[in-house]
C-alpha cells in the first residue's frame, strides 16, 4: 500500500468531513478514516517519544515524555469509548 501524498491525504480528510457532515457515510468509511487519522497522529507522537527514549540513553526526561505520549493516546481512546457507552 502506497502512502498518500500530503495533498491526497488532505483531500481525503476534507471529503470525509463533508461526508460526515452531510450524512453520506452509509458504510462508515469517512468515520473510520477520520478516527484512524486522529489515532495515527497520537501514535506517531508515541513512536517519536520511543525513538528519542532509545536513542538518548533512556534518560528520565525522555522516559517522562514517552509516558505522557502513551497516556495521551490511551486517554483519547478511553474518551472515545466512553462517548459510545450509553449513560
C-alpha positions, 0 to 999 in steps of 0.5 A: 500500500502506497502512502498518500501524498500530503495533498491526497491525504488532505483531500481525503480528510476534507471529503470525509468531513463533508461526508460526515457532515452531510450524512453520506457515510452509509458504510462508515468509511469517512468515520473510520478514516477520520478516527484512524487519522486522529489515532495515527497522529497520537501514535506517531507522537508515541513512536517519536517519544520511543525513538528519542527514549532509545536513542538518548540513553533512556534518560528520565526526561525522555522516559517522562515524555514517552509516558505522557505520549502513551497516556495521551493516546490511551486517554483519547481512546478511553474518551472515545469509548466512553462517548459510545457507552450509553449513560 
